[in-house]
Amino acid sequence: MTSSDVRRADSRSELATSVAAALLERLALAQARGDVPQIGLTGGSIADELHREVARLSPGSGVDWSRVVLWWGDERWLPAGDPDRNEVQAHDAFITALGVDPANVHPMPASDDGLSLDDAAAAYGETIREFGAGSFEVLMLGIGPDGHVASLFPGHPAAVVRDAIVVPVEDSPKPPPERLSLTFEAMDRSDAVWFVAAGEDKAGAVAAAMSGPAAIGSPEAVECPARVPRGTVETLWWLDPDSAHLLT
């Protein structure tokens, strides 16, 4: 298991720019090796800022977006096109602007796709098995003030599910109550896990998550799920001053 390293930015805007530039550099290097990198995306306000910086910095980066595959770490169980869906926000921020090949964009099912929540979780797991590369080049994750990651919340039964790629989340403590999320076991199949956090309300959760790794289902993981995901090659915490202020 890799240790966690911290990358500090001087401001929220610098954070988004720094992460976007690093992501583009990593994708370009992967493509130079002949790989078709697969990345897992997250949602949230800082993710939206990051995605817009990806769109702004992409020209001249050397990244061929026809050779990048996109997945999501979690999704709100809402109709297709709903502006609160993570994939809709990502399309608006950078996917459409950069002309990513639609065949390489894999959103989680929507609530009006004709599937139950359970069936949608199983279907996305099968899609990952069919079209995934076996691991993510980079999995982008946020963290909630309560320490949740993706849609795996403290004390929630979805956070201890094993032997699955995607888990249906019901009775989420954060609206909407129904969601889909990668499991911890799926997240752990990532070369790099990058947490991105901004804001003082994240500081306590960041400090708790970085206090040490935790095993799925352990008391430490139940209390702070963000202690679980780690990359096989690297785990980075990208932080602004407010989210990092409790770290030594």
LOFIRO-130326 format. One line per field, with one value per residue: residue number from 1; residue in one letter; x, y, z of N, C-alpha, C in turn. Coordinates in nm, 4 decimals, decimal comma, padded with zeros to 6 digits. Example, Ala and Ser with C-alpha at 12.3 -4.5 7.8 and 13.67 -1.06 7.14 Angstrom:
2
k: (1/2)
r: (a/s)
neast: (01,3190/01,2850)
nnorth: (-00,5690/-00,2250)
nup: (00,7800/00,7080)
caeast: (01,2300/01,3670)
canorth: (-00,4500/-00,1060)
caup: (00,7800/00,7140)
ceast: (01,3200/01,2900)
cnorth: (-00,3300/00,0030)
cup: (00,7800/00,7870)
END
This chain:
248
k: (1/2/3/4/5/6/7/8/9/10/11/12/13/14/15/16/17/18/19/20/21/22/23/24/25/26/27/28/29/30/31/32/33/34/35/36/37/38/39/40/41/42/43/44/45/46/47/48/49/50/51/52/53/54/55/56/57/58/59/60/61/62/63/64/65/66/67/68/69/70/71/72/73/74/75/76/77/78/79/80/81/82/83/84/85/86/87/88/89/90/91/92/93/94/95/96/97/98/99/100/101/102/103/104/105/106/107/108/109/110/111/112/113/114/115/116/117/118/119/120/121/122/123/124/125/126/127/128/129/130/131/132/133/134/135/136/137/138/139/140/141/142/143/144/145/146/147/148/149/150/151/152/153/154/155/156/157/158/159/160/161/162/163/164/165/166/167/168/169/170/171/172/173/174/175/176/177/178/179/180/181/182/183/184/185/186/187/188/189/190/191/192/193/194/195/196/197/198/199/200/201/202/203/204/205/206/207/208/209/210/211/212/213/214/215/216/217/218/219/220/221/222/223/224/225/226/227/228/229/230/231/232/233/234/235/236/237/238/239/240/241/242/243/244/245/246/247/248)
r: (m/t/s/s/d/v/r/r/a/d/s/r/s/e/l/a/t/s/v/a/a/a/l/l/e/r/l/a/l/a/q/a/r/g/d/v/p/q/i/g/l/t/g/g/s/i/a/d/e/l/h/r/e/v/a/r/l/s/p/g/s/g/v/d/w/s/r/v/v/l/w/w/g/d/e/r/w/l/p/a/g/d/p/d/r/n/e/v/q/a/h/d/a/f/i/t/a/l/g/v/d/p/a/n/v/h/p/m/p/a/s/d/d/g/l/s/l/d/d/a/a/a/a/y/g/e/t/i/r/e/f/g/a/g/s/f/e/v/l/m/l/g/i/g/p/d/g/h/v/a/s/l/f/p/g/h/p/a/a/v/v/r/d/a/i/v/v/p/v/e/d/s/p/k/p/p/p/e/r/l/s/l/t/f/e/a/m/d/r/s/d/a/v/w/f/v/a/a/g/e/d/k/a/g/a/v/a/a/a/m/s/g/p/a/a/i/g/s/p/e/a/v/e/c/p/a/r/v/p/r/g/t/v/e/t/l/w/w/l/d/p/d/s/a/h/l/l/t)
neast: (00,0854/00,0569/00,2105/00,0700/00,1034/00,1344/00,0236/00,0383/-00,1458/-00,1461/-00,3856/-00,7388/-00,8017/-00,5485/-00,5081/-00,6942/-00,5846/-00,3265/-00,3771/-00,5127/-00,3117/-00,1217/-00,2661/-00,3071/-00,0402/00,0233/-00,1538/-00,0582/00,1993/00,1334/00,0085/00,2246/00,3680/00,2262/-00,0135/-00,3704/-00,5055/-00,7152/-00,9411/-01,0919/-01,3573/-01,4749/-01,7286/-01,8618/-01,7922/-01,5184/-01,4238/-01,5585/-01,4377/-01,1766/-01,2165/-01,2846/-01,0460/-00,8920/-01,0038/-00,9252/-00,6446/-00,5810/-00,5252/-00,2249/-00,1177/-00,0541/-00,2172/-00,4199/-00,7451/-00,9143/-00,8174/-00,8539/-01,0157/-01,3130/-01,4527/-01,6784/-01,6654/-01,8791/-02,2354/-02,5291/-02,8594/-03,0446/-03,2499/-03,1414/-02,9503/-03,0058/-02,9003/-02,7677/-02,6349/-02,3190/-02,1914/-02,3149/-02,2317/-01,9577/-01,9559/-02,0456/-01,8336/-01,5880/-01,5842/-01,7470/-01,6370/-01,3771/-01,4109/-01,4211/-01,4196/-01,7344/-01,7685/-01,5832/-01,6666/-01,8111/-02,0755/-02,2443/-02,5508/-02,8708/-03,1608/-03,3858/-03,3387/-03,4644/-03,3912/-03,3664/-03,2241/-03,0461/-03,0048/-02,8863/-02,6427/-02,5234/-02,5115/-02,3344/-02,1040/-02,0603/-02,0099/-01,7662/-01,6122/-01,6173/-01,5165/-01,3189/-00,9738/-00,8659/-00,7465/-00,7452/-00,5743/-00,5626/-00,7553/-00,9822/-01,0809/-01,3025/-01,3601/-01,5863/-01,7073/-01,7718/-01,6043/-01,6739/-01,6342/-01,6516/-01,9655/-01,9747/-02,0507/-01,9886/-02,0509/-02,2444/-02,4106/-02,3343/-02,0679/-01,9195/-01,9378/-01,8274/-01,6636/-01,7760/-01,8107/-01,9530/-02,1776/-02,5187/-02,6552/-02,8629/-03,0819/-02,9008/-02,7164/-02,6840/-02,8514/-02,9239/-03,1203/-03,0699/-02,8108/-02,5252/-02,2177/-01,8672/-01,7156/-01,4921/-01,3080/-01,3026/-01,2067/-00,9502/-00,8175/-00,6405/-00,3830/-00,3006/-00,4362/-00,5961/-00,6819/-00,8770/-00,9209/-01,0849/-01,1395/-01,2302/-01,4128/-01,3471/-01,1194/-01,0976/-01,1810/-00,9890/-00,7549/-00,8181/-00,8430/-00,5844/-00,4495/-00,3778/-00,3872/-00,6800/-00,8525/-01,1143/-01,4267/-01,3216/-01,3169/-01,1985/-01,2295/-01,5056/-01,5680/-01,4318/-01,4468/-01,2745/-01,0223/-00,9662/-00,9274/-00,6453/-00,3810/-00,2095/00,0377/00,0729/-00,0539/-00,2058/-00,2683/-00,4255/-00,4395/-00,5895/-00,5019/-00,6946/-00,8158/-00,5971/-00,5084/-00,5040/-00,3115/00,0129)
nnorth: (-00,1190/00,2204/00,5161/00,8339/01,1376/01,4953/01,7716/02,1051/02,3970/02,7537/02,8803/02,8375/02,8626/02,8282/02,5677/02,4205/02,4741/02,3626/02,0875/02,0229/02,0700/01,8789/01,6431/01,6469/01,6292/01,3731/01,2141/01,2665/01,1545/00,8858/00,8255/00,8634/00,6394/00,4579/00,3818/00,3768/00,5822/00,5387/00,7103/00,7906/00,9938/01,2557/01,4446/01,7674/02,1037/02,1899/02,0020/02,0753/02,3232/02,2331/02,0692/02,2613/02,3968/02,1933/02,1886/02,4442/02,4346/02,2279/02,2574/02,2313/02,0635/01,8143/01,5967/01,3517/01,3474/01,1677/00,9322/00,8748/00,7337/00,7660/00,7371/00,7199/00,7818/00,7925/00,8540/01,0536/00,9330/01,0206/01,1619/01,1284/01,3934/01,5652/01,8524/01,8168/01,5806/01,4216/01,3519/01,5134/01,7662/01,7376/01,7030/01,9576/02,1112/02,0172/01,7842/01,7966/02,0265/01,9464/01,7444/01,4675/01,1252/00,9849/00,7099/00,6441/00,7459/00,6777/00,7049/00,6577/00,4672/00,6329/00,7437/00,7217/00,5266/00,2866/00,0883/-00,0789/00,0457/-00,1422/-00,3086/-00,1238/-00,0751/-00,3268/-00,3382/-00,1297/-00,2253/-00,4471/-00,3149/-00,1924/-00,4228/-00,5138/-00,3039/-00,1802/-00,1254/-00,2785/-00,1358/00,1995/00,4709/00,7168/00,7876/01,0191/01,1770/01,3319/01,4636/01,4524/01,6756/01,5069/01,2980/01,1230/00,9459/00,9348/00,7944/00,6709/00,6581/00,7531/00,4902/00,3783/00,1026/00,0501/00,1081/-00,1066/-00,3085/-00,5880/-00,7750/-00,6719/-00,4354/-00,2004/-00,0358/-00,0118/00,2717/00,3452/00,5526/00,7615/00,9897/01,2355/01,4396/01,3548/01,0762/00,8301/00,6667/00,5748/00,4027/00,3423/00,0614/00,0197/-00,1789/-00,1661/00,0948/00,0651/-00,0521/00,1177/00,2957/00,5482/00,7361/01,0319/01,2661/01,5568/01,8540/02,1382/02,4180/02,5205/02,3651/02,1089/02,0459/01,9016/01,6445/01,5849/01,5779/01,3603/01,1541/01,1374/01,0392/00,7808/00,4712/00,2620/-00,0484/-00,1976/-00,1887/-00,1734/-00,0212/00,2330/00,2898/00,2878/00,5129/00,7141/00,7008/00,7907/00,7126/00,4750/00,4360/00,3864/00,4356/00,2038/00,2773/00,5523/00,7847/01,0836/01,3888/01,6723/01,9960/02,3008/02,6024/02,6258/02,3711/02,2289/02,3178/02,1952/02,0073/01,8909)
nup: (00,0000/-00,0844/00,0553/00,1558/-00,0120/-00,0035/-00,1907/-00,1909/-00,2617/-00,3138/-00,3228/-00,3850/-00,6596/-00,7731/-00,6969/-00,8567/-01,1092/-01,0856/-01,0421/-01,2770/-01,4694/-01,3906/-01,4307/-01,7093/-01,7914/-01,6978/-01,8488/-02,1083/-02,0917/-02,0494/-02,2918/-02,4605/-02,3983/-02,5350/-02,4283/-02,3655/-02,1643/-01,8782/-01,6821/-01,3683/-01,2776/-01,0578/-00,8774/-00,7766/-00,6493/-00,6606/-00,8363/-01,0688/-01,1209/-01,1631/-01,3894/-01,5797/-01,5962/-01,7077/-01,9651/-02,0483/-02,0424/-02,2108/-02,4984/-02,6697/-02,4805/-02,5615/-02,5258/-02,6632/-02,6919/-02,8081/-02,7379/-02,4678/-02,1915/-02,0098/-01,6859/-01,4018/-01,0497/-00,8766/-00,8753/-00,8831/-00,8453/-01,0740/-01,3411/-01,6855/-01,8167/-01,6094/-01,4358/-01,1949/-01,2069/-01,2000/-01,4401/-01,6299/-01,5499/-01,5985/-01,8762/-01,9519/-01,8599/-01,9761/-02,1446/-02,3784/-02,4986/-02,5594/-02,7336/-02,6731/-02,7605/-02,7896/-02,7587/-02,5735/-02,3368/-02,0371/-01,8680/-01,5535/-01,5183/-01,5615/-01,3739/-01,5295/-01,7123/-01,7238/-01,5505/-01,2340/-00,9252/-00,8169/-01,0412/-01,2092/-01,0818/-01,1089/-01,3887/-01,4558/-01,3406/-01,5059/-01,7459/-01,6863/-01,6557/-01,9192/-02,0824/-01,9397/-01,8373/-01,6458/-01,4482/-01,3179/-01,4640/-01,3322/-01,0505/-00,9605/-00,6652/-00,4342/-00,1024/00,1645/00,4258/00,6333/00,5973/00,3966/00,0852/-00,2697/-00,2989/-00,0539/00,2686/00,6162/00,8413/00,6770/00,5202/00,2550/00,2439/00,3266/00,1488/-00,0340/-00,2991/-00,5321/-00,8001/-00,8311/-00,6140/-00,5093/-00,3530/-00,0952/00,1001/00,1463/00,3495/00,2452/00,0140/-00,3331/-00,2024/-00,3220/-00,4919/-00,6967/-00,6572/-00,6939/-00,5388/-00,2555/-00,3169/-00,5950/-00,6302/-00,5335/-00,7403/-00,8891/-01,0439/-00,9604/-00,6990/-00,6577/-00,4325/-00,4110/-00,2459/-00,1112/00,0972/00,4290/00,5640/00,4999/00,6356/00,8842/00,8082/00,6142/00,7723/00,9374/00,7491/00,6560/00,8681/00,8678/00,6801/00,6367/00,6749/00,4812/00,6364/00,8912/01,2216/01,1984/00,9265/00,9042/01,0500/00,9068/00,5900/00,3846/00,4522/00,3332/00,0349/-00,1730/-00,4030/-00,6203/-00,7082/-00,6469/-00,4054/-00,3816/-00,2157/-00,2992/-00,2006/-00,0844/00,1043/00,3142/00,3462/00,4257/00,6699/00,9205/00,9153/01,0079)
caeast: (00,0000/00,1384/00,1895/00,0031/00,1825/00,0526/00,0586/-00,0335/-00,1562/-00,1581/-00,5234/-00,8324/-00,7870/-00,4206/-00,5277/-00,7579/-00,4896/-00,2164/-00,4234/-00,5407/-00,1850/-00,0604/-00,3438/-00,2748/00,0958/00,0206/-00,2201/00,0324/00,3055/00,0757/-00,0107/00,3573/00,4073/00,1396/-00,1321/-00,4947/-00,5317/-00,8530/-00,9459/-01,2188/-01,3885/-01,5606/-01,8111/-01,8434/-01,7564/-01,3781/-01,4083/-01,6039/-01,3307/-01,0665/-01,2505/-01,2774/-00,9042/-00,8492/-01,0431/-00,8467/-00,5031/-00,5609/-00,4528/-00,0809/-00,0729/-00,0134/-00,3135/-00,5155/-00,8646/-00,9807/-00,7525/-00,8708/-01,1419/-01,3638/-01,5466/-01,7165/-01,6549/-02,0134/-02,3349/-02,6609/-02,9632/-03,1307/-03,2726/-03,0398/-02,9568/-03,0260/-02,7764/-02,7003/-02,5567/-02,1771/-02,1495/-02,3649/-02,1411/-01,8306/-01,9787/-02,0529/-01,7057/-01,4748/-01,5950/-01,7989/-01,5445/-01,2561/-01,4458/-01,3888/-01,4947/-01,8454/-01,7525/-01,4915/-01,7273/-01,8962/-02,1493/-02,3266/-02,6903/-02,9593/-03,2812/-03,4892/-03,2885/-03,5456/-03,3293/-03,3714/-03,0945/-02,9620/-02,9663/-02,7960/-02,5111/-02,4692/-02,4848/-02,2118/-01,9954/-02,0350/-01,9480/-01,6254/-01,5460/-01,6064/-01,4421/-01,2130/-00,8377/-00,8201/-00,7142/-00,7483/-00,4489/-00,5844/-00,8899/-00,9996/-01,1773/-01,3188/-01,3861/-01,6878/-01,6735/-01,7905/-01,5080/-01,7202/-01,5627/-01,7502/-02,0918/-01,9600/-02,0631/-01,9585/-02,1534/-02,3451/-02,3807/-02,2699/-01,9241/-01,8522/-01,9668/-01,7125/-01,6904/-01,8574/-01,7446/-02,0399/-02,2770/-02,6303/-02,6585/-02,9961/-03,0852/-02,7814/-02,7380/-02,6737/-02,9424/-03,0436/-03,1002/-03,0273/-02,6887/-02,4390/-02,0797/-01,7660/-01,6794/-01,3520/-01,2251/-01,2852/-01,1202/-00,8130/-00,7566/-00,6014/-00,2404/-00,2908/-00,5567/-00,5746/-00,7857/-00,8719/-01,0073/-01,0731/-01,2344/-01,2033/-01,5032/-01,2880/-00,9921/-01,1029/-01,1882/-00,8585/-00,6619/-00,8540/-00,8142/-00,4404/-00,3896/-00,3306/-00,4804/-00,7710/-00,9085/-01,2592/-01,5049/-01,2603/-01,3767/-01,1426/-01,2906/-01,6462/-01,5735/-01,3807/-01,4240/-01,1659/-00,8962/-00,9498/-00,8711/-00,5043/-00,3340/-00,1046/00,1645/00,0812/-00,1735/-00,1760/-00,3693/-00,4109/-00,5113/-00,5715/-00,4608/-00,7997/-00,8354/-00,4729/-00,4569/-00,4891/-00,1997/00,1395)
canorth: (00,0000/00,3394/00,6232/00,9493/01,2598/01,6164/01,8808/02,2221/02,5150/02,8775/02,9277/02,7442/02,8689/02,7657/02,4244/02,3666/02,4825/02,2690/01,9507/02,0066/02,0596/01,7496/01,5383/01,6500/01,5764/01,2281/01,1539/01,2754/01,0561/00,7534/00,8077/00,8501/00,4988/00,3757/00,3444/00,4534/00,5961/00,5408/00,7879/00,7974/01,1322/01,2832/01,5635/01,8700/02,2365/02,1986/01,9202/02,1549/02,4190/02,1547/02,0272/02,3785/02,4209/02,0923/02,2376/02,5632/02,4022/02,1142/02,2894/02,2352/01,9691/01,6886/01,4905/01,3168/01,3105/01,0528/00,8146/00,8779/00,6697/00,8312/00,6686/00,7988/00,7131/00,7814/00,9330/01,0711/00,8572/01,1247/01,1396/01,1720/01,5352/01,6475/01,9285/01,7727/01,4602/01,4490/01,3413/01,6314/01,8751/01,7148/01,7349/02,1028/02,1737/01,9882/01,6715/01,8450/02,1232/01,8800/01,6461/01,3300/01,0247/00,9349/00,5672/00,6316/00,8119/00,5767/00,7541/00,5620/00,4737/00,7349/00,6866/00,6989/00,4303/00,1656/-00,0101/-00,0530/00,0890/-00,2610/-00,3514/-00,0230/-00,1012/-00,4460/-00,3076/-00,0497/-00,3170/-00,5264/-00,2257/-00,1799/-00,5492/-00,5292/-00,1972/-00,1281/-00,1721/-00,3522/-00,0377/00,3390/00,5468/00,8077/00,7984/01,1464/01,1666/01,4390/01,4184/01,5315/01,7183/01,3927/01,1945/01,0306/00,9490/00,8932/00,7962/00,5784/00,7473/00,6919/00,4065/00,3315/-00,0355/00,0436/00,1274/-00,2311/-00,4087/-00,6501/-00,8632/-00,6003/-00,3183/-00,0855/-00,0651/00,0810/00,3420/00,3914/00,6281/00,8428/01,1030/01,3573/01,4229/01,2714/00,9592/00,7133/00,6934/00,4631/00,4319/00,2379/00,0061/00,0394/-00,2748/-00,1126/00,2129/00,0226/-00,0935/00,2449/00,3252/00,6686/00,7942/01,1728/01,3382/01,7023/01,9131/02,2821/02,4739/02,4912/02,2614/01,9779/02,0311/01,7936/01,5172/01,5621/01,5365/01,2249/01,0602/01,1235/00,9890/00,6449/00,3910/00,1744/-00,1593/-00,1950/-00,2427/-00,1508/00,0945/00,3570/00,3128/00,3197/00,6515/00,8029/00,6172/00,8387/00,6493/00,3458/00,4276/00,4147/00,3908/00,1016/00,3450/00,6750/00,8460/01,2250/01,4812/01,8073/02,0736/02,4450/02,6328/02,6038/02,2283/02,1709/02,3943/02,1129/01,9143/01,9396)
caup: (00,0000/-00,0931/00,1503/00,0979/-00,0229/-00,0100/-00,2806/-00,1404/-00,3470/-00,2370/-00,3286/-00,4482/-00,8049/-00,8069/-00,6796/-00,9776/-01,2202/-01,0636/-01,0629/-01,4197/-01,5415/-01,3580/-01,4960/-01,8518/-01,8076/-01,6775/-01,9641/-02,2230/-02,0721/-02,0713/-02,4359/-02,5209/-02,3796/-02,6181/-02,3526/-02,3734/-02,0212/-01,8295/-01,5592/-01,2971/-01,2443/-00,9437/-00,8928/-00,6754/-00,6984/-00,6986/-00,9560/-01,1821/-01,1500/-01,2187/-01,5262/-01,6668/-01,6186/-01,8039/-02,0979/-02,0828/-02,0583/-02,3010/-02,6218/-02,6501/-02,3780/-02,6241/-02,4977/-02,7679/-02,6169/-02,8701/-02,6794/-02,3232/-02,1543/-01,8906/-01,5977/-01,2851/-00,9214/-00,8208/-00,9476/-00,8229/-00,9168/-01,1293/-01,4838/-01,7811/-01,8462/-01,4901/-01,4124/-01,0729/-01,2322/-01,2180/-01,5799/-01,7013/-01,5155/-01,6672/-02,0176/-01,9663/-01,8261/-02,0641/-02,2374/-02,5063/-02,5570/-02,6071/-02,8350/-02,6328/-02,8355/-02,7078/-02,7302/-02,4609/-02,2215/-01,9752/-01,7515/-01,4806/-01,5623/-01,5068/-01,3112/-01,6308/-01,8109/-01,7200/-01,4620/-01,0904/-00,8734/-00,8068/-01,1753/-01,2642/-01,0240/-01,1743/-01,5291/-01,4686/-01,3125/-01,6265/-01,8436/-01,6484/-01,6890/-02,0644/-02,1494/-01,8543/-01,8619/-01,5282/-01,3450/-01,3609/-01,4611/-01,2198/-00,9970/-00,8922/-00,5570/-00,3377/00,0338/00,2309/00,5620/00,7235/00,5619/00,2925/-00,0407/-00,3686/-00,2240/00,0580/00,3830/00,7463/00,9018/00,5816/00,4796/00,1233/00,2582/00,3644/00,0455/-00,0992/-00,4133/-00,6302/-00,8576/-00,8062/-00,5117/-00,4989/-00,2245/-00,0575/00,2259/00,1627/00,4387/00,1651/-00,0998/-00,3271/-00,1165/-00,3990/-00,5672/-00,7343/-00,6204/-00,6944/-00,4089/-00,2210/-00,3897/-00,7298/-00,6215/-00,5078/-00,8674/-00,9494/-01,0315/-00,8787/-00,6399/-00,6290/-00,3602/-00,4307/-00,1434/-00,0919/00,1922/00,5696/00,6132/00,4709/00,7058/00,9819/00,7374/00,5517/00,8776/00,9804/00,6411/00,6403/00,9918/00,8427/00,6009/00,7114/00,5991/00,4613/00,7464/01,0215/01,2895/01,1450/00,7960/00,9265/01,0973/00,8019/00,4716/00,2988/00,4913/00,2664/-00,1012/-00,1953/-00,5325/-00,6164/-00,7372/-00,5684/-00,3484/-00,3628/-00,1635/-00,3537/-00,1002/-00,0732/00,2426/00,4133/00,3715/00,4783/00,7833/01,0408/00,8970/01,0634)
ceast: (00,0889/00,1101/00,1256/00,0955/00,0896/00,1112/-00,0268/-00,0316/-00,1766/-00,3000/-00,6096/-00,8148/-00,6559/-00,4299/-00,5861/-00,6615/-00,3790/-00,2585/-00,4507/-00,4123/-00,1179/-00,1340/-00,3121/-00,1351/00,0962/-00,0447/-00,1287/00,1449/00,2542/00,0569/00,1226/00,4116/00,3264/00,0131/-00,2521/-00,5404/-00,6800/-00,8534/-01,0865/-01,2412/-01,4780/-01,6448/-01,7802/-01,7903/-01,6105/-01,3502/-01,4516/-01,4977/-01,2111/-01,0946/-01,2445/-01,1320/-00,8452/-00,8822/-00,9554/-00,7018/-00,4768/-00,4891/-00,3033/-00,0280/-00,0191/-00,1083/-00,4076/-00,6415/-00,9466/-00,9249/-00,7470/-01,0084/-01,1851/-01,4674/-01,5835/-01,7082/-01,7887/-02,1066/-02,4637/-02,7652/-03,0725/-03,1489/-03,1564/-03,0593/-02,9786/-02,8952/-02,7031/-02,6242/-02,4099/-02,1356/-02,2005/-02,2728/-02,0073/-01,8430/-01,9762/-01,9162/-01,5958/-01,4975/-01,6428/-01,6978/-01,4221/-01,2853/-01,4044/-01,4784/-01,6076/-01,8338/-01,6627/-01,5434/-01,8314/-01,9647/-02,2220/-02,4715/-02,7686/-03,0879/-03,3928/-03,4413/-03,3662/-03,4889/-03,3610/-03,2326/-02,9982/-02,9127/-02,8696/-02,6544/-02,4451/-02,4299/-02,3562/-02,0892/-01,9594/-01,9701/-01,8000/-01,5496/-01,5215/-01,5111/-01,3276/-01,0789/-00,7840/-00,7800/-00,7291/-00,6059/-00,4513/-00,7306/-00,8966/-01,1087/-01,1839/-01,3350/-01,4900/-01,6436/-01,6887/-01,6923/-01,5572/-01,6390/-01,6491/-01,8873/-02,0916/-01,9465/-02,0305/-02,0768/-02,2570/-02,3109/-02,3128/-02,1182/-01,8492/-01,8773/-01,8368/-01,7598/-01,7888/-01,7758/-01,8215/-02,1459/-02,3917/-02,6326/-02,7998/-02,9884/-02,9545/-02,8099/-02,7294/-02,7643/-02,8669/-03,0164/-03,0517/-02,9110/-02,6255/-02,2965/-01,9892/-01,7461/-01,5321/-01,2620/-01,2024/-01,1921/-00,9741/-00,7427/-00,7239/-00,4513/-00,2208/-00,4289/-00,5219/-00,6978/-00,7672/-00,9713/-00,9788/-01,1779/-01,2077/-01,2929/-01,4503/-01,1667/-00,9920/-01,1041/-01,0553/-00,7585/-00,6909/-00,8156/-00,6657/-00,3718/-00,3412/-00,4323/-00,5636/-00,8262/-01,0592/-01,3288/-01,4445/-01,3272/-01,3272/-01,2049/-01,4378/-01,6608/-01,5328/-01,3484/-01,3082/-01,0298/-00,8680/-00,8808/-00,7242/-00,4665/-00,2251/00,0332/00,1791/-00,0560/-00,1378/-00,2966/-00,3369/-00,4998/-00,4873/-00,5379/-00,5682/-00,8178/-00,7139/-00,4335/-00,4437/-00,3758/-00,0729/00,2427)
cnorth: (00,1239/00,4348/00,7412/01,0698/01,3781/01,7132/02,0008/02,3344/02,6374/02,9324/02,8213/02,7443/02,8064/02,6136/02,3625/02,3661/02,3794/02,1252/01,9256/01,9887/01,9247/01,6341/01,5325/01,5942/01,4248/01,1576/01,1554/01,1729/00,9143/00,7263/00,7937/00,7085/00,4053/00,3311/00,4302/00,4706/00,6028/00,6127/00,7849/00,9388/01,1410/01,4065/01,6642/01,9992/02,2457/02,1119/01,9980/02,2580/02,3499/02,1170/02,1441/02,4180/02,3169/02,1376/02,3546/02,5288/02,2942/02,1484/02,3037/02,1382/01,8394/01,5741/01,4743/01,2644/01,2022/00,9228/00,8257/00,8205/00,7249/00,7451/00,7620/00,7150/00,6987/00,8716/00,9405/01,0007/00,9552/01,0988/01,1882/01,3198/01,6243/01,7208/01,8905/01,6419/01,4975/01,4461/01,4572/01,7498/01,8603/01,7419/01,8849/02,1680/02,1437/01,8798/01,7164/01,9357/02,0558/01,7701/01,5049/01,2330/00,9703/00,7869/00,5435/00,6993/00,7176/00,6323/00,6404/00,5756/00,5835/00,6697/00,6607/00,6051/00,2992/00,0560/00,0237/-00,0084/-00,0288/-00,3058/-00,2533/-00,0435/-00,2214/-00,4174/-00,2270/-00,1346/-00,4011/-00,4416/-00,2075/-00,3084/-00,5612/-00,4283/-00,1396/-00,1903/-00,2557/-00,2617/00,1020/00,3941/00,6447/00,7983/00,9267/01,1311/01,2979/01,3790/01,5104/01,5746/01,6072/01,2790/01,0978/01,0503/00,8788/00,9026/00,6896/00,6619/00,6757/00,6126/00,3512/00,1902/-00,0469/00,0496/00,0009/-00,3426/-00,4574/-00,7324/-00,8010/-00,4829/-00,1920/-00,1262/00,0347/00,1418/00,3934/00,4628/00,7018/00,9581/01,2378/01,3416/01,4243/01,1405/00,8356/00,7524/00,5623/00,5010/00,3137/00,1875/00,0379/-00,0559/-00,2296/00,0077/00,1728/-00,0303/00,0328/00,2618/00,4438/00,7051/00,9371/01,2283/01,4879/01,7646/02,0616/02,3268/02,4295/02,3811/02,1210/01,9473/01,9152/01,6578/01,4837/01,5125/01,3944/01,1224/01,0347/01,0728/00,8451/00,5664/00,2997/00,0672/-00,1462/-00,2593/-00,2245/-00,0321/00,2275/00,3917/00,3478/00,4659/00,7494/00,7205/00,6617/00,7838/00,5225/00,3547/00,4673/00,3627/00,2860/00,1618/00,4711/00,7156/00,9901/01,2979/01,6199/01,8991/02,2230/02,4781/02,6015/02,4569/02,1639/02,2272/02,3128/02,0123/01,9751/01,9573)
cup: (00,0000/00,0216/00,0778/00,0994/-00,0445/-00,1112/-00,2396/-00,2432/-00,2595/-00,2362/-00,3952/-00,5996/-00,8498/-00,7938/-00,8060/-01,0956/-01,2062/-01,0903/-01,2107/-01,4997/-01,5161/-01,4249/-01,6444/-01,8777/-01,7937/-01,7968/-02,0869/-02,2123/-02,0961/-02,2200/-02,5083/-02,5053/-02,4676/-02,5489/-02,3914/-02,2284/-01,9891/-01,6951/-01,5000/-01,2479/-01,1219/-00,9730/-00,7843/-00,7318/-00,7392/-00,8209/-01,0794/-01,2210/-01,2139/-01,3634/-01,6239/-01,6944/-01,7139/-01,9455/-02,1412/-02,1166/-02,1625/-02,4311/-02,5948/-02,5466/-02,4361/-02,6003/-02,6160/-02,6996/-02,6849/-02,8147/-02,5274/-02,2917/-02,0181/-01,8186/-01,4832/-01,1587/-00,8514/-00,8999/-00,8690/-00,9101/-00,9613/-01,2782/-01,5695/-01,8124/-01,7265/-01,4575/-01,2851/-01,0904/-01,2576/-01,3645/-01,6633/-01,6752/-01,5869/-01,8166/-02,0389/-01,9486/-01,9266/-02,1683/-02,3747/-02,5749/-02,6186/-02,7087/-02,7997/-02,7092/-02,7479/-02,6727/-02,6091/-02,3341/-02,1624/-01,8509/-01,6813/-01,5258/-01,4917/-01,4564/-01,4111/-01,7411/-01,8116/-01,6337/-01,3175/-01,0453/-00,8633/-00,9438/-01,2399/-01,2107/-01,0913/-01,3188/-01,5448/-01,4353/-01,4330/-01,7359/-01,8140/-01,6811/-01,8390/-02,1268/-02,0655/-01,8857/-01,7469/-01,4150/-01,4051/-01,3613/-01,3439/-01,1790/-00,9160/-00,7862/-00,4795/-00,1993/00,0952/00,3698/00,6653/00,6953/00,4568/00,1652/-00,1450/-00,3001/-00,1159/00,1851/00,5144/00,8011/00,8070/00,5353/00,3436/00,1345/00,2995/00,2626/-00,0176/-00,2178/-00,5104/-00,6808/-00,8233/-00,7051/-00,5216/-00,3592/-00,2019/00,0772/00,2513/00,2582/00,3674/00,0435/-00,2320/-00,2532/-00,1899/-00,4907/-00,6138/-00,6986/-00,6517/-00,5526/-00,3799/-00,2981/-00,5340/-00,7293/-00,6056/-00,6325/-00,9477/-00,9336/-00,9381/-00,8264/-00,6014/-00,5577/-00,3865/-00,3333/-00,1297/00,0089/00,3341/00,6238/00,5865/00,5586/00,8045/00,9162/00,6712/00,6566/00,9240/00,8748/00,6261/00,7659/00,9776/00,7630/00,6887/00,6194/00,5899/00,5815/00,8837/01,0898/01,2353/01,0097/00,8085/00,9679/00,9882/00,6781/00,3833/00,3396/00,4114/00,1301/-00,1068/-00,3336/-00,5187/-00,6425/-00,6541/-00,5174/-00,3157/-00,3058/-00,2152/-00,2697/-00,1165/00,0729/00,3466/00,4466/00,4377/00,6137/00,9125/01,0295/00,9554/00,9549)
END
